[in-house]
Amino acid sequence: MTKTYTVTQAAAVLGVTRGLVLRWIHAKRIRAARVGSQWTIRPTDLERFRRIPRSVGCPPGYRHKRR
């Protein structure tokens, strides 16, 4: 059986929140499969996402200060 990451594990690897990983999955920036009620991410897909250069703007996981 191939090792896969849960959303929580992927968030820990990427250093971001679980919600942000879910947003990236729904935006199709990270390839993931739904198994029952849980999303799973293959290590190759997570590594591919990590290699993509980030666009100009806020770094992943950055939260704006509320006024």
HELIX and SHEET records of a PDB file:
HELIX    1   1 VAL A    7  LEU A   14  1                                   8    
HELIX    2   2 ARG A   18  HIS A   26  1                                   9    
HELIX    3   3 PRO A   43  ARG A   51  1                                   9    
SHEET    1   A 3 TYR A   5  THR A   6  0                                        
SHEET    2   A 3 GLN A  38  ILE A  41 -1                                        
SHEET    3   A 3 ALA A  33  VAL A  35 -1                                        
END                                                                             
